[in-house]
C-alpha cells in the first residue's frame, strides 16, 4: 500500500528526512501504535496526508496498522484543512498519564537523551518509554529542581540530578540540599562556586540556547564531582562540550543483576553465596554494584570482602554480561 500511495504523492509539503527517521525508529522498536490518525487520499488516489508514514513503512520494512480514508474531495480547500489542529506535545502525553510537572519532566528527558545520543528531538513514544524506565529519577529530579529554578533551569538541573541519583543517590541528595540553601559553605567549596556561577551568569537571557544548557549541566557535574572527591574549588568556567553520559540504571535493573548474580554464585561457590546473600544490592556507583549489610551482619560481610571472593564475583558478573562491573560492600 505504501508504495502505491506514494505514486500519487504530488502535492505534499517537502519531505522531512528527520521525521521519517524518527518514525522508522519507532516502528522498528515496536513503539508505533494504532491511534486513529489516518492516511488520506482523494478520489483519484492522490495522497493528501501521510507521506512521512508511508516512507517510514518502506524504510522500516515493517507492517503497521494504519487507518486509511479514501475518496476525499480533491479541492484545494480539503488539503488546506489538514494538519491544522494543535500538535500534542510530549508533556501533554505525560500529563494524560497523571505525571506531575509533565512539561518539565518531558524537557528533562529530552535533554538527557540529547546528552546520550546528540539527538535534539524525540517522539512522544520515546519520551514515554524513557519515563517508564526511570520515572522515579525524573520525578524526583524535577521536584528538587523546582526548588532552585531561580538559579538554574529545571530541566537541566533535573537531568543532572537524575544522573547523580542513579549513581550515588545519598550523595546527590546531600549535594542538592547544600546547593539549594547555601548555608554553611566554606569559601572554597565547590558547591559555593556553583552557586556563584549561576548567580553571576546572564544565561537566563538565552536559556534555550543548547550550548548554554550544556554549560549549565557541565557546571553542575563538575561541582558534584569535586565535592564528592573533597576537592576545593573557587571558580567554575563555561564548558560547552557535550559530556559522556552513561545510560541510567534503574532499580529494576539493579534487582535483576543482583538476582542473577546470586543464582550464578550459588552454582559456582555455594560457600560464598551463603554470606553474599545476607547483603542487599541498593544502588549503582559508576560500575560498582553497592551491596549493603546491616550492622548485625558485619561478620558475614567480612567473609565476602577479600580479593579472592571479589575476583570470583567479578568473574560471575562478566559471564552474566555485566562486563567491567564490580561490587562495593558497605555497612548500613
VOPAGU-2260 file (C-alpha; in pm, 1 decimal, decimal comma):
REM VOPAGU-2260
SITE   aa  ch    i         X         Y         Z
SITE  UNK   A    0       0,0       0,0       0,0
SITE  UNK   A    1     276,9     245,1      95,0
SITE  UNK   A    2     447,7     233,1    -243,8
SITE  UNK   A    3     119,6     273,0    -429,7
SITE  UNK   A    4      18,5     566,0    -209,7
SITE  UNK   A    5     347,9     744,1    -274,0
SITE  UNK   A    6     295,5     716,4    -650,6
SITE  UNK   A    7      16,6     967,3    -602,2
SITE  UNK   A    8     220,8    1195,8    -376,9
SITE  UNK   A    9     224,4    1506,0    -596,7
SITE  UNK   A   10     112,1    1796,8    -377,3
SITE  UNK   A   11     250,7    1733,0     -29,0
SITE  UNK   A   12     499,6    1953,4     155,5
SITE  UNK   A   13     872,0    1888,0     136,5
SITE  UNK   A   14     970,4    1558,8     297,0
SITE  UNK   A   15    1148,1    1582,3     633,1
SITE  UNK   A   16    1412,6    1309,0     646,3
SITE  UNK   A   17    1447,9    1361,5    1021,0
SITE  UNK   A   18    1078,5    1291,2    1080,6
SITE  UNK   A   19    1093,8     982,7     860,3
SITE  UNK   A   20    1395,8     852,1    1051,8
SITE  UNK   A   21    1217,2     905,4    1385,5
SITE  UNK   A   22     911,3     718,8    1259,5
SITE  UNK   A   23    1130,9     437,4    1128,1
SITE  UNK   A   24    1294,5     403,6    1470,2
SITE  UNK   A   25     956,3     388,8    1644,2
SITE  UNK   A   26     829,4     126,4    1400,0
SITE  UNK   A   27    1139,5     -92,5    1427,2
SITE  UNK   A   28    1143,5     -74,0    1806,6
SITE  UNK   A   29     773,4    -153,0    1846,3
SITE  UNK   A   30     665,4     190,2    1967,9
SITE  UNK   A   31     437,2     267,9    1674,7
SITE  UNK   A   32      73,8     225,5    1775,5
SITE  UNK   A   33    -265,0     249,6    1609,5
SITE  UNK   A   34    -403,9     581,0    1735,2
SITE  UNK   A   35    -679,6     669,2    1488,8
SITE  UNK   A   36    -478,7     915,7    1280,5
SITE  UNK   A   37    -546,4     841,9     916,9
SITE  UNK   A   38    -367,2     842,5     585,9
SITE  UNK   A   39    -583,7    1043,4     346,2
SITE  UNK   A   40    -629,0    1001,1     -29,1
SITE  UNK   A   41    -860,5    1184,0    -266,0
SITE  UNK   A   42   -1097,8    1018,2    -512,3
SITE  UNK   A   43    -817,8     994,7    -774,1
SITE  UNK   A   44    -580,5     814,0    -535,6
SITE  UNK   A   45    -366,3    1122,2    -478,2
SITE  UNK   A   46    -201,5    1122,2    -133,7
SITE  UNK   A   47    -320,1    1419,4      72,1
SITE  UNK   A   48    -174,6    1331,1     412,1
SITE  UNK   A   49      64,2    1059,1     534,6
SITE  UNK   A   50     375,3    1077,8     316,0
SITE  UNK   A   51     611,8    1056,6     614,7
SITE  UNK   A   52     434,6     749,9     748,8
SITE  UNK   A   53     440,0     583,7     406,5
SITE  UNK   A   54     813,3     648,3     363,1
SITE  UNK   A   55     875,5     517,5     715,8
SITE  UNK   A   56     679,9     198,6     645,2
SITE  UNK   A   57     900,1     128,8     345,2
SITE  UNK   A   58    1219,7     228,1     528,4
SITE  UNK   A   59    1145,1      19,7     836,6
SITE  UNK   A   60    1045,4    -291,8     645,5
SITE  UNK   A   61     766,6    -347,2     897,2
SITE  UNK   A   62     392,1    -389,9     873,2
SITE  UNK   A   63     174,6    -149,5    1070,9
SITE  UNK   A   64    -196,6     -96,5    1118,6
SITE  UNK   A   65    -288,6     246,9     982,4
SITE  UNK   A   66    -636,7     389,4     927,3
SITE  UNK   A   67    -688,1     491,5     564,5
SITE  UNK   A   68    -953,1     733,4     439,9
SITE  UNK   A   69   -1019,7     730,0      64,8
SITE  UNK   A   70   -1228,4     922,4    -186,2
SITE  UNK   A   71   -1191,0    1263,0     -24,5
SITE  UNK   A   72   -1271,2    1568,3    -241,0
SITE  UNK   A   73    -971,2    1682,2    -442,5
SITE  UNK   A   74   -1037,1    2052,0    -398,7
SITE  UNK   A   75    -761,7    2269,4    -254,0
SITE  UNK   A   76    -991,4    2354,6      37,9
SITE  UNK   A   77    -967,3    1992,9     155,9
SITE  UNK   A   78    -586,5    1997,9     160,5
SITE  UNK   A   79    -584,3    2336,0     334,9
SITE  UNK   A   80    -768,4    2198,3     638,4
SITE  UNK   A   81    -534,7    1902,7     700,5
SITE  UNK   A   82    -291,6    1918,1     998,2
SITE  UNK   A   83    -436,8    2244,4    1126,0
SITE  UNK   A   84    -506,1    2115,7    1477,4
SITE  UNK   A   85    -272,5    2184,5    1768,1
SITE  UNK   A   86       3,4    1924,1    1790,6
SITE  UNK   A   87      12,7    1734,5    2120,0
SITE  UNK   A   88     346,1    1778,8    2296,6
SITE  UNK   A   89     537,2    1512,9    2487,6
SITE  UNK   A   90     445,9    1699,5    2805,6
SITE  UNK   A   91      77,7    1673,8    2716,3
SITE  UNK   A   92     114,3    1298,9    2659,9
SITE  UNK   A   93     275,3    1255,7    3003,6
SITE  UNK   A   94       5,5    1472,9    3158,8
SITE  UNK   A   95    -257,9    1229,8    3031,0
SITE  UNK   A   96     -77,4     964,8    3237,6
SITE  UNK   A   97    -113,8    1183,3    3550,7
SITE  UNK   A   98     256,1    1277,7    3558,6
SITE  UNK   A   99     315,4    1582,4    3777,6
SITE  UNK   A  100     511,4    1871,3    3621,6
SITE  UNK   A  101     477,6    1687,3    3292,0
SITE  UNK   A  102     626,7    1959,4    3072,2
SITE  UNK   A  103     937,8    1990,6    3288,3
SITE  UNK   A  104     973,1    1610,7    3305,2
SITE  UNK   A  105     943,6    1581,9    2926,4
SITE  UNK   A  106    1201,9    1858,7    2877,7
SITE  UNK   A  107    1440,4    1690,0    3123,3
SITE  UNK   A  108    1405,1    1359,1    2941,4
SITE  UNK   A  109    1465,6    1525,4    2604,8
SITE  UNK   A  110    1782,0    1690,9    2737,9
SITE  UNK   A  111    1902,3    1363,0    2890,6
SITE  UNK   A  112    1856,6    1184,6    2558,3
SITE  UNK   A  113    2041,5    1467,1    2384,3
SITE  UNK   A  114    2332,0    1414,7    2622,9
SITE  UNK   A  115    2330,4    1042,0    2544,8
SITE  UNK   A  116    2285,0    1049,6    2168,6
SITE  UNK   A  117    2324,3    1404,4    2040,1
SITE  UNK   A  118    1970,4    1390,7    1900,8
SITE  UNK   A  119    1772,9    1700,4    1990,1
SITE  UNK   A  120    1426,0    1571,8    1903,8
SITE  UNK   A  121    1233,0    1277,9    2046,2
SITE  UNK   A  122     898,9    1129,6    1956,1
SITE  UNK   A  123     636,9    1124,6    2228,8
SITE  UNK   A  124     667,0     745,5    2233,2
SITE  UNK   A  125    1038,8     771,0    2310,9
SITE  UNK   A  126     975,5    1016,8    2593,3
SITE  UNK   A  127     711,0     787,8    2744,7
SITE  UNK   A  128     943,8     487,0    2721,2
SITE  UNK   A  129    1229,1     668,1    2897,5
SITE  UNK   A  130     988,4     788,1    3166,1
SITE  UNK   A  131     857,2     436,2    3228,7
SITE  UNK   A  132    1212,3     311,2    3282,0
SITE  UNK   A  133    1328,1     599,6    3500,8
SITE  UNK   A  134    1015,2     766,2    3638,4
SITE  UNK   A  135    1143,5     790,4    3996,8
SITE  UNK   A  136    1465,7     962,6    3890,1
SITE  UNK   A  137    1296,1    1222,8    3670,7
SITE  UNK   A  138    1004,8    1285,3    3908,0
SITE  UNK   A  139    1242,9    1347,6    4195,7
SITE  UNK   A  140    1485,0    1543,9    3979,6
SITE  UNK   A  141    1212,6    1781,8    3864,3
SITE  UNK   A  142    1065,7    1811,4    4215,3
SITE  UNK   A  143    1401,5    1907,5    4361,4
SITE  UNK   A  144    1491,8    2117,5    4059,1
SITE  UNK   A  145    1187,4    2337,9    4108,3
SITE  UNK   A  146    1338,2    2445,7    4442,6
SITE  UNK   A  147    1638,0    2603,8    4266,4
SITE  UNK   A  148    1469,2    2726,7    3947,8
SITE  UNK   A  149    1575,1    3079,9    4037,2
SITE  UNK   A  150    1935,1    2963,8    3986,5
SITE  UNK   A  151    1926,2    2706,1    3706,5
SITE  UNK   A  152    1675,5    2580,8    3450,2
SITE  UNK   A  153    1473,9    2294,9    3596,1
SITE  UNK   A  154    1512,0    2050,2    3301,4
SITE  UNK   A  155    1892,0    2088,7    3302,9
SITE  UNK   A  156    1924,0    2052,0    3679,0
SITE  UNK   A  157    1671,6    1765,5    3686,7
SITE  UNK   A  158    1875,1    1576,9    3424,5
SITE  UNK   A  159    2191,9    1632,3    3626,1
SITE  UNK   A  160    2024,3    1515,9    3948,4
SITE  UNK   A  161    1874,3    1211,8    3776,6
SITE  UNK   A  162    2221,1    1106,9    3663,0
SITE  UNK   A  163    2373,1    1178,6    4005,3
SITE  UNK   A  164    2097,3     989,7    4187,7
SITE  UNK   A  165    2134,1     692,6    3952,5
SITE  UNK   A  166    2498,1     654,5    4054,7
SITE  UNK   A  167    2504,6     778,3    4414,5
SITE  UNK   A  168    2161,0     864,4    4548,4
SITE  UNK   A  169    2258,6     960,5    4902,4
SITE  UNK   A  170    2539,5    1192,9    4794,8
SITE  UNK   A  171    2319,8    1351,9    4527,0
SITE  UNK   A  172    2050,1    1448,9    4777,0
SITE  UNK   A  173    2306,7    1581,5    5023,9
SITE  UNK   A  174    2468,4    1788,6    4746,3
SITE  UNK   A  175    2132,6    1928,7    4640,2
SITE  UNK   A  176    2036,7    2030,8    4993,9
SITE  UNK   A  177    2358,4    2228,7    5036,2
SITE  UNK   A  178    2328,9    2381,7    4689,7
SITE  UNK   A  179    1967,8    2484,3    4747,0
SITE  UNK   A  180    2029,1    2655,1    5081,8
SITE  UNK   A  181    2388,9    2773,9    5052,0
SITE  UNK   A  182    2413,1    2761,5    5429,0
SITE  UNK   A  183    2747,6    2699,8    5599,9
SITE  UNK   A  184    2955,0    2661,3    5283,4
SITE  UNK   A  185    3329,1    2725,1    5301,1
SITE  UNK   A  186    3469,4    2993,5    5074,5
SITE  UNK   A  187    3649,2    2730,2    4865,4
SITE  UNK   A  188    3353,3    2488,7    4848,1
SITE  UNK   A  189    3271,2    2359,7    4500,9
SITE  UNK   A  190    2901,8    2399,1    4587,1
SITE  UNK   A  191    2951,6    2768,9    4664,3
SITE  UNK   A  192    3143,6    2803,1    4338,5
SITE  UNK   A  193    2844,4    2652,5    4159,0
SITE  UNK   A  194    2600,7    2888,8    4326,2
SITE  UNK   A  195    2820,2    3185,0    4232,7
SITE  UNK   A  196    2847,6    3053,2    3878,0
SITE  UNK   A  197    2471,3    3070,9    3834,0
SITE  UNK   A  198    2420,3    3391,0    4031,0
SITE  UNK   A  199    2678,5    3571,0    3816,3
SITE  UNK   A  200    2557,4    3431,2    3482,5
SITE  UNK   A  201    2326,5    3604,2    3235,9
SITE  UNK   A  202    2219,2    3268,7    3091,0
SITE  UNK   A  203    1852,9    3341,2    3160,3
SITE  UNK   A  204    1850,9    3577,7    2862,5
SITE  UNK   A  205    1925,4    3284,3    2631,4
SITE  UNK   A  206    1813,1    2984,8    2835,4
SITE  UNK   A  207    1700,3    2792,2    2529,5
SITE  UNK   A  208    2047,5    2803,3    2373,4
SITE  UNK   A  209    2172,4    2440,5    2359,4
SITE  UNK   A  210    2533,5    2543,5    2423,6
SITE  UNK   A  211    2438,1    2729,7    2739,0
SITE  UNK   A  212    2232,2    2435,1    2861,7
SITE  UNK   A  213    2541,1    2216,7    2817,8
SITE  UNK   A  214    2749,9    2468,9    3011,0
SITE  UNK   A  215    2498,2    2464,0    3296,9
SITE  UNK   A  216    2491,4    2084,5    3304,3
SITE  UNK   A  217    2870,5    2057,9    3294,7
SITE  UNK   A  218    2899,1    2311,2    3576,7
SITE  UNK   A  219    2666,0    2103,5    3798,9
SITE  UNK   A  220    2850,1    1785,3    3713,4
SITE  UNK   A  221    3193,3    1933,8    3781,7
SITE  UNK   A  222    3088,0    2079,7    4116,6
SITE  UNK   A  223    2931,1    1749,7    4224,4
SITE  UNK   A  224    3244,2    1551,0    4137,2
SITE  UNK   A  225    3474,4    1798,5    4314,6
SITE  UNK   A  226    3251,1    1796,7    4620,7
SITE  UNK   A  227    3236,1    1415,8    4630,5
SITE  UNK   A  228    3614,6    1391,7    4597,1
SITE  UNK   A  229    3670,1    1653,3    4868,8
SITE  UNK   A  230    3843,2    1889,4    4624,6
SITE  UNK   A  231    3837,9    2264,3    4677,8
SITE  UNK   A  232    3718,8    2493,6    4401,2
SITE  UNK   A  233    3652,1    2866,1    4392,8
SITE  UNK   A  234    3568,3    2915,8    4025,3
SITE  UNK   A  235    3371,1    2727,5    3761,6
SITE  UNK   A  236    3403,0    2829,2    3397,6
SITE  UNK   A  237    3182,8    2756,5    3098,2
SITE  UNK   A  238    3231,9    2423,7    2923,8
SITE  UNK   A  239    3017,6    2392,5    2611,6
SITE  UNK   A  240    3117,7    2035,3    2518,6
SITE  UNK   A  241    2862,6    1753,9    2528,7
SITE  UNK   A  242    2976,8    1525,6    2812,9
SITE  UNK   A  243    2992,1    1148,9    2803,0
SITE  UNK   A  244    2684,6    1023,0    2986,5
SITE  UNK   A  245    2601,5     660,8    3062,9
SITE  UNK   A  246    2255,2     511,8    3031,6
SITE  UNK   A  247    2075,2     533,1    3365,0
SITE  UNK   A  248    2046,0     212,7    3562,8
SITE  UNK   A  249    1702,7     167,5    3719,1
SITE  UNK   A  250    1633,5     -12,1    4046,4
SITE  UNK   A  251    1468,6    -289,3    3842,3
SITE  UNK   A  252    1794,3    -331,8    3651,2
SITE  UNK   A  253    1987,6    -349,8    3978,5
SITE  UNK   A  254    1744,5    -605,6    4121,8
SITE  UNK   A  255    1772,5    -822,7    3810,4
SITE  UNK   A  256    2152,5    -802,6    3820,4
SITE  UNK   A  257    2160,6    -891,6    4189,9
SITE  UNK   A  258    1923,8   -1184,9    4146,0
SITE  UNK   A  259    2123,2   -1318,6    3850,3
SITE  UNK   A  260    2448,8   -1276,4    4042,0
SITE  UNK   A  261    2321,2   -1465,0    4345,9
SITE  UNK   A  262    2199,7   -1750,4    4124,6
SITE  UNK   A  263    2535,0   -1765,9    3945,7
SITE  UNK   A  264    2741,0   -1754,4    4267,1
SITE  UNK   A  265    2524,0   -2023,8    4425,7
SITE  UNK   A  266    2624,3   -2256,1    4141,5
SITE  UNK   A  267    2992,1   -2156,0    4129,1
SITE  UNK   A  268    3061,3   -2115,7    4501,9
SITE  UNK   A  269    2783,6   -2215,9    4747,0
SITE  UNK   A  270    3000,9   -2122,5    5045,3
SITE  UNK   A  271    3048,8   -1765,2    4918,5
SITE  UNK   A  272    2680,2   -1745,3    4830,6
SITE  UNK   A  273    2578,7   -1821,1    5190,8
SITE  UNK   A  274    2744,6   -1495,8    5302,2
SITE  UNK   A  275    2681,3   -1281,8    4995,8
SITE  UNK   A  276    2306,1   -1340,0    5015,7
SITE  UNK   A  277    2296,1   -1174,0    5359,8
SITE  UNK   A  278    2351,9    -835,6    5191,8
SITE  UNK   A  279    2125,2    -634,8    4962,7
SITE  UNK   A  280    2208,3    -453,2    4640,1
SITE  UNK   A  281    2078,3     -99,2    4681,4
SITE  UNK   A  282    2231,9     124,6    4415,4
SITE  UNK   A  283    2492,0     176,3    4148,8
SITE  UNK   A  284    2803,9     390,3    4178,2
SITE  UNK   A  285    2962,3     400,8    3833,8
SITE  UNK   A  286    3013,8      34,0    3750,9
SITE  UNK   A  287    3005,7     -66,2    4116,6
SITE  UNK   A  288    2704,7    -255,4    4246,4
SITE  UNK   A  289    2668,1    -130,8    4604,2
SITE  UNK   A  290    2580,5    -414,7    4842,8
SITE  UNK   A  291    2490,2    -312,1    5194,9
SITE  UNK   A  292    2482,0    -520,4    5510,7
SITE  UNK   A  293    2307,3    -422,7    5831,9
SITE  UNK   A  294    2537,4    -373,3    6131,1
SITE  UNK   A  295    2443,9    -712,1    6277,2
SITE  UNK   A  296    2578,9    -880,3    5961,0
SITE  UNK   A  297    2930,2    -733,7    5976,7
SITE  UNK   A  298    3088,1   -1078,8    6016,6
SITE  UNK   A  299    2910,9   -1206,5    5705,5
SITE  UNK   A  300    3030,7    -907,7    5503,8
SITE  UNK   A  301    3388,4    -961,9    5616,7
SITE  UNK   A  302    3368,7   -1323,7    5496,2
SITE  UNK   A  303    3289,2   -1190,2    5148,7
SITE  UNK   A  304    3529,5    -896,2    5149,8
SITE  UNK   A  305    3861,4   -1040,8    5034,1
SITE  UNK   A  306    4044,7   -1025,0    4699,0
SITE  UNK   A  307    3975,5   -1386,5    4605,9
SITE  UNK   A  308    3599,9   -1351,7    4653,6
SITE  UNK   A  309    3591,3   -1019,9    4470,6
SITE  UNK   A  310    3764,4   -1181,8    4173,4
SITE  UNK   A  311    3515,7   -1469,0    4181,6
SITE  UNK   A  312    3219,0   -1230,1    4191,1
SITE  UNK   A  313    3360,7   -1014,6    3911,6
SITE  UNK   A  314    3408,7   -1327,8    3702,0
SITE  UNK   A  315    3043,6   -1420,8    3757,3
SITE  UNK   A  316    2930,5   -1070,9    3660,9
SITE  UNK   A  317    3143,0   -1086,0    3347,9
SITE  UNK   A  318    2991,9   -1423,3    3249,9
SITE  UNK   A  319    2644,4   -1276,1    3300,1
SITE  UNK   A  320    2724,8    -996,4    3055,2
SITE  UNK   A  321    2799,1    -721,9    3310,3
SITE  UNK   A  322    3149,4    -663,7    3182,2
SITE  UNK   A  323    3366,4    -441,2    3399,0
SITE  UNK   A  324    3122,0    -438,9    3691,6
SITE  UNK   A  325    3236,8    -486,9    4049,7
SITE  UNK   A  326    3069,7    -496,0    4389,9
SITE  UNK   A  327    3121,4    -247,0    4669,5
SITE  UNK   A  328    3042,9    -371,0    5019,9
SITE  UNK   A  329    2913,1    -132,6    5285,2
SITE  UNK   A  330    2762,6    -139,8    5631,9
SITE  UNK   A  331    2433,4      44,6    5684,2
